[in-house]
Amino acid sequence: MAALIGRKIGMTQIYDQAGTLVPVTVVQAGPCYIVQVKKEASDGYCAVQIGYEKVPEKKLTRPVLGHLQKKGIAPLRILKEFRVKPDQIAQFSTGQELTVEQFKPGDYVDVTGTSIGKGFQGVVKRHHFKGGPATHGSMSHRAPGSIGNTAPQRVVKGRRMAGHMGSQRVTVQNLSVVAVIPEDNCLLLRGSIPGPKQSVILIRSAVKKMRTQ
């Protein structure tokens, strides 16, 4: 398993070896540090806790700072946990540094981030409702219309209505790694990933591609 925490820098485009213009997302990932290795015997499951982005001690709460100091790790802003197969857990140790060199061009990764928030939106924008007649005199241009019938006398769960849109955890699967730039801790991933610029993202080896290999 290869995994990293990083930030989305933005999108650009490059030419591949065949001369095809490829849209890529630039991601600055790592270096990350293994803060804790969880094992089946002690924790009930196998996982690796990874830290990213060094910060001054005053930026952290005391529980988090104490957790890092106990492991002998420098203060890190972001801590995330990745599940690991039991037969792979021996590869990791506390304090180990993880960089973009885990990946190579041609690898496939899954990227998880928080989608861009769009605030409170109506049903036309949020759920792609057609809307009512746009003519003069129509009293229902972008209204949701009926939200139920006489029985049951309540709004059923799952009814599509206006509400908060975006700002959700989204995972994009099977993005190919186009290029690795170790000196800048950067990865170029083909296609788009969720979230605004500078948002925190999680990168891990593609689950579905791993299953097919």
C-alpha positions in Angstrom: 0.0 0.0 0.0 1.2 3.5 -0.9 -0.4 6.5 0.7 0.2 10.2 1.1 -1.4 13.4 2.4 -1.1 16.5 0.3 -2.6 19.7 -1.1 -4.2 20.4 -4.4 -2.1 23.1 -6.2 -4.2 23.5 -9.4 -4.6 22.2 -12.9 -2.5 22.5 -16.0 -1.8 20.5 -19.2 1.3 18.8 -20.5 2.3 16.8 -23.6 2.9 13.0 -23.1 5.5 11.0 -25.0 2.9 10.4 -27.9 2.4 14.1 -28.3 -1.1 14.1 -26.8 -2.1 17.1 -24.7 -3.1 15.7 -21.2 -5.0 17.6 -18.6 -3.3 17.1 -15.2 -3.8 18.2 -11.6 -0.7 19.3 -9.7 -0.6 17.9 -6.2 2.0 18.7 -3.6 2.2 15.5 -1.4 4.4 14.8 1.5 6.8 14.4 2.9 4.7 12.5 5.4 5.7 10.8 8.6 4.3 7.6 10.2 3.1 8.6 13.6 1.6 5.3 14.7 1.4 1.7 13.5 -1.7 -0.1 14.6 -1.7 -3.9 14.7 -4.3 -6.6 15.0 -3.0 -7.8 18.4 -3.0 -4.4 20.2 -5.7 -2.4 18.3 -8.0 -5.0 16.7 -7.1 -3.9 13.1 -4.1 -3.0 11.0 -3.6 0.6 10.0 -1.0 3.3 9.7 -1.5 6.8 11.0 0.3 9.4 8.9 1.1 13.1 9.7 1.7 15.9 7.3 2.8 19.6 7.3 5.1 20.7 10.1 3.8 23.5 12.3 4.8 25.3 15.5 3.8 23.6 18.8 1.3 26.5 19.6 -0.8 25.6 16.6 -1.8 22.2 18.1 -4.0 21.2 21.0 -2.3 19.6 24.0 -3.7 16.1 23.3 -2.4 16.0 19.7 0.9 17.5 20.8 1.3 15.0 23.5 0.5 12.1 21.1 3.2 13.3 18.7 5.8 13.9 21.5 5.2 10.5 22.9 6.1 9.0 19.5 9.1 11.4 19.1 7.6 13.1 16.0 7.7 16.8 15.2 4.5 18.8 15.5 2.3 18.1 12.4 -0.9 19.8 11.4 -2.8 16.9 9.8 -3.1 13.3 10.9 -4.9 10.7 8.8 -5.2 7.0 9.1 -5.0 4.4 6.3 -6.0 0.8 6.6 -3.2 -1.8 5.7 -3.4 -5.5 5.1 -2.0 -7.6 7.9 0.7 -9.1 5.7 1.9 -5.6 4.8 2.0 -4.0 8.3 5.6 -5.1 8.9 6.8 -2.8 6.1 6.0 0.3 8.3 7.6 1.7 11.4 7.1 4.8 13.6 9.0 7.8 12.3 9.4 6.5 8.8 9.3 9.2 6.1 7.0 8.8 3.1 7.5 10.7 -0.1 6.1 10.9 -3.6 8.8 8.4 -4.7 6.4 5.7 -3.5 4.6 6.3 -6.8 5.9 6.1 -10.4 4.4 7.2 -13.8 1.7 4.7 -14.9 0.5 3.9 -11.4 -3.2 4.3 -10.5 -4.4 6.1 -7.4 -7.6 7.0 -5.6 -7.8 10.6 -4.4 -10.1 11.7 -1.6 -11.0 15.3 -0.9 -13.7 17.7 0.2 -15.7 19.1 -2.8 -16.1 22.8 -3.2 -18.9 24.2 -1.1 -21.7 26.0 -3.0 -23.8 27.2 -0.1 -27.6 26.9 0.1 -29.0 26.1 -3.4 -32.5 25.4 -4.8 -33.7 22.3 -6.5 -32.9 23.4 -10.0 -29.2 23.8 -9.3 -28.9 21.1 -6.6 -30.9 18.3 -8.2 -31.2 19.5 -11.8 -35.0 19.9 -11.7 -36.5 21.2 -15.0 -38.4 24.0 -13.3 -41.8 25.5 -14.3 -42.9 27.6 -17.2 -40.7 30.7 -17.7 -43.6 32.7 -19.2 -45.3 35.8 -17.7 -47.9 34.9 -15.2 -46.4 31.6 -14.1 -46.1 31.5 -10.3 -43.6 28.5 -10.4 -40.4 29.3 -12.2 -37.9 27.4 -10.0 -40.1 26.2 -7.2 -39.8 22.6 -6.0 -43.5 21.8 -6.5 -45.4 19.2 -4.5 -43.3 17.6 -1.7 -45.7 14.8 -0.8 -49.3 13.6 -0.8 -52.1 13.4 1.9 -50.9 10.1 3.3 -48.5 9.9 5.1 -48.9 13.4 6.4 -45.2 14.1 6.5 -42.3 14.6 4.1 -40.7 11.2 3.4 -37.0 10.8 4.0 -34.8 11.3 0.9 -37.1 13.8 -0.7 -35.0 16.0 -3.0 -35.3 19.6 -1.8 -33.3 22.8 -1.5 -30.4 22.7 0.9 -26.7 22.8 1.5 -24.8 21.8 -1.7 -21.2 20.7 -1.9 -18.6 20.5 0.9 -18.8 16.7 0.9 -16.2 14.0 1.1 -15.6 12.7 -2.5 -13.3 10.0 -3.8 -12.2 9.9 -7.4 -10.9 6.4 -8.4 -8.3 5.2 -10.8 -6.5 8.4 -11.7 -3.2 7.7 -13.5 0.1 9.2 -12.3 1.5 11.1 -15.3 4.7 12.4 -13.7 6.6 12.4 -10.3 8.7 15.4 -9.4 10.6 14.4 -6.2 12.6 17.6 -5.8 9.3 19.6 -5.4 7.3 16.8 -3.7 4.8 17.0 -6.6 2.6 14.5 -8.4 0.9 15.1 -11.7 -2.4 13.2 -11.9 -4.4 12.8 -15.1 -7.8 14.5 -14.7 -9.5 16.5 -12.0 -9.8 15.9 -8.3 -12.3 17.3 -5.7 -11.8 20.4 -3.7 -10.5 24.0 -4.2 -6.9 25.0 -4.5 -4.8 24.4 -1.4 -7.4 21.9 0.0 -6.1 18.8 1.8 -6.4 15.5 -0.1 -5.6 11.9 0.5 -3.8 9.8 -2.1 -3.6 6.0 -1.9 -3.0 3.1 -4.3 -6.1 2.4 -6.4 -8.2 -0.3 -4.8 -9.9 -1.6 -7.9 -6.7 -1.7 -10.0 -5.0 -3.6 -7.1 -7.7 -6.2 -7.1 -7.4 -6.8 -10.9 -3.6 -7.3 -10.8 
